[in-house]
């Protein structure tokens, strides 16, 4: 009996509405900056409904605004009578928009303080509403802050006394320079050129200059083996897995800010994965491909070049997450090639992923998938826009005031040049990553499938060293701290350093104002919550690099040996470091 088959025209008509929806959302994304209007509207509606059903909260807000207006009026009266009156509200420590002396003059002091009072009122209006979920509160609060930051008096030249003073002093030349800066930036964006000043930093010339050889290449990675600088090296090599959302050379920035060079100079044999920048042809590369062609392949090559030695594996950001997946897979399958595992600014539990999670809802992921459907990837500039929103005061509005109103270019530094060197995300991998890890938290819950079986972080039994940074907007340190709850390793060392997601990791010895806290927890010791840990652990000045390097040495063979041959006997060098994949735009 022949099985009934639907006509191709019927199948096409069934998929046509879905294709139409995806095309509509993809076109809309150019107007909304990649943010789903449906998800945002739903959140605001939920907040309004719950607020409408909370008369007590409404009374509280009415009293609050009345109190703030009265407080501001009293301050205005005192300011008229006495110069130098103390402000009625202070900005947060992170907010330096109104830190200049010019803002203490009347009427600008009143203007900025009324703005800060509005911010404080909005924070009250968007939180502690009966029945409203924490995620919705966070999203509404975030939306409100973005809108208020847009209308901050510091963003308007006629309300910003620093801009007014500069204009009077320079006869308006600041605006002329600002217009030139604006036109240059606009032209660079339209032509795909890097930001102004980035041309003085070039990969292979003054960035990523640590000598080495590319000893292996596949569809997704180049593996770099770095040239030793010491006569003898530790037997156990170090393999670094950077994030594929960025170029690897943040860990080999300038010679004085290179973690790679530091490790090599301390006598370690270092290997680095350099990810290929995917194109539309790579749309079907998934998380499994990234694990198999990335850390799994690199471990095989390192084991072949330096046989019979265990490996210190290191993962940064998403690279640390992928390395954790690989390490859990190895533990499940009885593969004991790892001597230790270190993670830098890495999450394996995504339930408290900070403000970045506000952009990763099911509505938003569906919207992103529609955006990626046609081209097969998510462009790096689109991801950069989301990260800028997390720090819009510093990265958007303050920059606009400085460069377009005051006409002052911020000097380009190596870290900024690296940050502008963006990469793309393949459609399938990015979709799986967001759904499996962020939305469903499969890795922490023991549901992440490798092969045909799940893996568990609890199976990883090698010594762990986790580095987190205090001001991390991508991998909040309290989220990284959850490795204590997920790991059954004999020891877990957790280090919290000052700085952000990138600058805190690029923390070379001698870096000013760096402090850290560190503690090793042995198996069986009682758990300490993150806030108590932060309050009780002593603070130490300096870079975390020497602390971690000493930790690696303690878990390495005591006897050193001659450096291994570049590529070993089986893998002849293909090219000089930094290779070809890192050059792809």
ChimeraX attribute file (.defattr): number of C-alpha atoms within 10 A of each C-alpha:
attribute: neighborCount
match mode: 1-to-1
recipient: residues
	/A:1	3
	/A:2	4
	/A:3	5
	/A:4	6
	/A:5	7
	/A:6	8
	/A:7	8
	/A:8	9
	/A:9	8
	/A:10	10
	/A:11	11
	/A:12	11
	/A:13	11
	/A:14	11
	/A:15	10
	/A:16	12
	/A:17	11
	/A:18	12
	/A:19	15
	/A:20	11
	/A:21	12
	/A:22	21
	/A:23	16
	/A:24	13
	/A:25	21
	/A:26	20
	/A:27	13
	/A:28	17
	/A:29	18
	/A:30	12
	/A:31	9
	/A:32	11
	/A:33	11
	/A:34	21
	/A:35	20
	/A:36	20
	/A:37	16
	/A:38	11
	/A:39	16
	/A:40	18
	/A:41	11
	/A:42	13
	/A:43	18
	/A:44	15
	/A:45	13
	/A:46	16
	/A:47	23
	/A:48	15
	/A:49	11
	/A:50	15
	/A:51	19
	/A:52	12
	/A:53	14
	/A:54	15
	/A:55	11
	/A:56	13
	/A:57	19
	/A:58	15
	/A:59	10
	/A:60	14
	/A:61	16
	/A:62	13
	/A:63	12
	/A:64	16
	/A:65	16
	/A:66	12
	/A:67	12
	/A:68	18
	/A:69	15
	/A:70	12
	/A:71	15
	/A:72	19
	/A:73	15
	/A:74	12
	/A:75	20
	/A:76	19
	/A:77	11
	/A:78	14
	/A:79	19
	/A:80	12
	/A:81	10
	/A:82	10
	/A:83	11
	/A:84	12
	/A:85	16
	/A:86	13
	/A:87	16
	/A:88	18
	/A:89	17
	/A:90	14
	/A:91	17
	/A:92	8
	/A:93	6
	/A:94	8
	/A:95	11
	/A:96	12
	/A:97	19
	/A:98	20
	/A:99	11
	/A:100	10
	/A:101	10
	/A:102	16
	/A:103	21
	/A:104	19
	/A:105	14
	/A:106	15
	/A:107	14
	/A:108	18
	/A:109	22
	/A:110	20
	/A:111	16
	/A:112	24
	/A:113	20
	/A:114	20
	/A:115	17
	/A:116	19
	/A:117	20
	/A:118	16
	/A:119	19
	/A:120	16
	/A:121	16
	/A:122	18
	/A:123	18
	/A:124	16
	/A:125	22
	/A:126	21
	/A:127	18
	/A:128	13
	/A:129	19
	/A:130	12
	/A:131	11
	/A:132	17
	/A:133	13
	/A:134	12
	/A:135	14
	/A:136	19
	/A:137	21
	/A:138	19
	/A:139	20
	/A:140	25
	/A:141	18
	/A:142	18
	/A:143	17
	/A:144	17
	/A:145	16
	/A:146	17
	/A:147	10
	/A:148	16
	/A:149	18
	/A:150	16
	/A:151	13
	/A:152	20
	/A:153	20
	/A:154	23
	/A:155	19
	/A:156	14
	/A:157	16
	/A:158	11
	/A:159	17
	/A:160	22
	/A:161	24
	/A:162	19
	/A:163	24
	/A:164	17
	/A:165	13
	/A:166	17
	/A:167	17
	/A:168	11
	/A:169	11
	/A:170	12
	/A:171	11
	/A:172	16
	/A:173	16
	/A:174	22
	/A:175	21
	/A:176	15
	/A:177	18
	/A:178	21
	/A:179	16
	/A:180	15
	/A:181	20
	/A:182	17
	/A:183	13
	/A:184	13
	/A:185	16
	/A:186	14
	/A:187	13
	/A:188	14
	/A:189	13
	/A:190	8
	/A:191	9
	/A:192	10
	/A:193	14
	/A:194	15
	/A:195	18
	/A:196	16
	/A:197	15
	/A:198	19
	/A:199	11
	/A:200	12
	/A:201	18
	/A:202	15
	/A:203	16
	/A:204	17
	/A:205	11
	/A:206	14
	/A:207	22
	/A:208	24
	/A:209	19
	/A:210	23
	/A:211	16
	/A:212	21
	/A:213	23
	/A:214	26
	/A:215	26
	/A:216	21
	/A:217	22
	/A:218	12
	/A:219	12
	/A:220	20
	/A:221	23
	/A:222	27
	/A:223	30
	/A:224	30
	/A:225	29
	/A:226	24
	/A:227	21
	/A:228	24
	/A:229	17
	/A:230	14
	/A:231	10
	/A:232	17
	/A:233	21
	/A:234	20
	/A:235	23
	/A:236	25
	/A:237	24
	/A:238	26
	/A:239	24
	/A:240	28
	/A:241	28
	/A:242	28
	/A:243	21
	/A:244	25
	/A:245	18
	/A:246	24
	/A:247	23
	/A:248	23
	/A:249	24
	/A:250	23
	/A:251	20
	/A:252	21
	/A:253	24
	/A:254	21
	/A:255	15
	/A:256	12
	/A:257	20
	/A:258	21
	/A:259	22
	/A:260	25
	/A:261	25
	/A:262	20
	/A:263	18
	/A:264	19
	/A:265	15
	/A:266	19
	/A:267	21
	/A:268	27
	/A:269	26
	/A:270	22
	/A:271	26
	/A:272	26
	/A:273	25
	/A:274	29
	/A:275	29
	/A:276	22
	/A:277	22
	/A:278	24
	/A:279	18
	/A:280	17
	/A:281	11
	/A:282	18
	/A:283	21
	/A:284	14
	/A:285	17
	/A:286	18
	/A:287	19
	/A:288	16
	/A:289	14
	/A:290	19
	/A:291	18
	/A:292	14
	/A:293	17
	/A:294	26
	/A:295	27
	/A:296	18
	/A:297	18
	/A:298	25
	/A:299	19
	/A:300	13
	/A:301	20
	/A:302	24
	/A:303	17
	/A:304	16
	/A:305	20
	/A:306	22
	/A:307	12
	/A:308	11
	/A:309	17
	/A:310	21
	/A:311	22
	/A:312	22
	/A:313	25
	/A:314	23
	/A:315	24
	/A:316	26
	/A:317	24
	/A:318	23
	/A:319	29
	/A:320	26
	/A:321	24
	/A:322	27
	/A:323	28
	/A:324	26
	/A:325	24
	/A:326	22
	/A:327	28
	/A:328	23
	/A:329	23
	/A:330	18
	/A:331	21
	/A:332	18
	/A:333	10
	/A:334	9
	/A:335	11
	/A:336	15
	/A:337	19
	/A:338	20
	/A:339	20
	/A:340	23
	/A:341	25
	/A:342	25
	/A:343	26
	/A:344	26
	/A:345	29
	/A:346	31
	/A:347	32
	/A:348	27
	/A:349	23
	/A:350	21
	/A:351	15
	/A:352	17
	/A:353	21
	/A:354	18
	/A:355	19
	/A:356	16
	/A:357	18
	/A:358	18
	/A:359	19
	/A:360	18
	/A:361	17
	/A:362	14
	/A:363	16
	/A:364	19
	/A:365	20
	/A:366	17
	/A:367	24
	/A:368	24
	/A:369	20
	/A:370	23
	/A:371	25
	/A:372	23
	/A:373	19
	/A:374	14
	/A:375	15
	/A:376	22
	/A:377	26
	/A:378	24
	/A:379	18
	/A:380	16
	/A:381	15
	/A:382	14
	/A:383	16
	/A:384	14
	/A:385	15
	/A:386	16
	/A:387	17
	/A:388	13
	/A:389	16
	/A:390	19
	/A:391	13
	/A:392	18
	/A:393	20
	/A:394	16
	/A:395	14
	/A:396	15
	/A:397	19
	/A:398	16
	/A:399	17
	/A:400	19
	/A:401	21
	/A:402	17
	/A:403	21
	/A:404	21
	/A:405	28
	/A:406	25
	/A:407	23
	/A:408	17
	/A:409	15
	/A:410	11
	/A:411	9
	/A:412	15
	/A:413	12
	/A:414	18
	/A:415	18
	/A:416	14
	/A:417	21
	/A:418	20
	/A:419	15
	/A:420	17
	/A:421	18
	/A:422	19
	/A:423	24
	/A:424	23
	/A:425	25
	/A:426	24
	/A:427	27
	/A:428	19
	/A:429	20
	/A:430	23
	/A:431	21
	/A:432	16
	/A:433	16
	/A:434	17
	/A:435	18
	/A:436	17
	/A:437	21
	/A:438	21
	/A:439	17
	/A:440	16
	/A:441	19
	/A:442	20
	/A:443	23
	/A:444	22
	/A:445	16
	/A:446	13
	/A:447	15
	/A:448	20
	/A:449	16
	/A:450	15
	/A:451	9
	/A:452	7
	/A:453	10
	/A:454	16
	/A:455	27
	/A:456	23
	/A:457	27
	/A:458	17
	/A:459	17
	/A:460	27
	/A:461	21
	/A:462	22
	/A:463	21
	/A:464	23
	/A:465	23
	/A:466	26
	/A:467	25
	/A:468	30
	/A:469	26
	/A:470	18
	/A:471	17
	/A:472	19
	/A:473	17
	/A:474	20
	/A:475	27
	/A:476	24
	/A:477	28
	/A:478	21
	/A:479	20
	/A:480	26
	/A:481	23
	/A:482	18
	/A:483	23
	/A:484	21
	/A:485	13
	/A:486	17
	/A:487	19
	/A:488	19
	/A:489	19
	/A:490	14
	/A:491	19
	/A:492	23
	/A:493	19
	/A:494	21
	/A:495	21
	/A:496	25
	/A:497	25
	/A:498	23
	/A:499	20
	/A:500	20
	/A:501	23
	/A:502	20
	/A:503	15
	/A:504	25
	/A:505	23
	/A:506	22
	/A:507	22
	/A:508	20
	/A:509	15
	/A:510	11
	/A:511	13
	/A:512	11
	/A:513	10
	/A:514	18
	/A:515	18
	/A:516	23
	/A:517	20
	/A:518	21
	/A:519	14
	/A:520	12
	/A:521	16
	/A:522	14
	/A:523	13
	/A:524	10
	/A:525	8
	/A:526	8
	/A:527	10
	/A:528	11
	/A:529	13
	/A:530	16
	/A:531	9
	/A:532	9
	/A:533	15
	/A:534	15
	/A:535	10
	/A:536	10
	/A:537	13
	/A:538	11
	/A:539	14
	/A:540	13
	/A:541	15
	/A:542	20
	/A:543	23
	/A:544	25
	/A:545	17
	/A:546	15
	/A:547	13
	/A:548	18
	/A:549	14
	/A:550	12
	/A:551	15
	/A:552	22
	/A:553	15
	/A:554	10
	/A:555	13
	/A:556	19
	/A:557	14
	/A:558	10
	/A:559	9
	/A:560	15
	/A:561	13
	/A:562	12
	/A:563	19
	/A:564	17
	/A:565	14
	/A:566	20
	/A:567	22
	/A:568	17
	/A:569	11
	/A:570	10
	/A:571	15
	/A:572	14
	/A:573	17
	/A:574	16
	/A:575	16
	/A:576	16
	/A:577	24
	/A:578	29
	/A:579	21
	/A:580	15
	/A:581	17
	/A:582	23
	/A:583	14
	/A:584	12
	/A:585	13
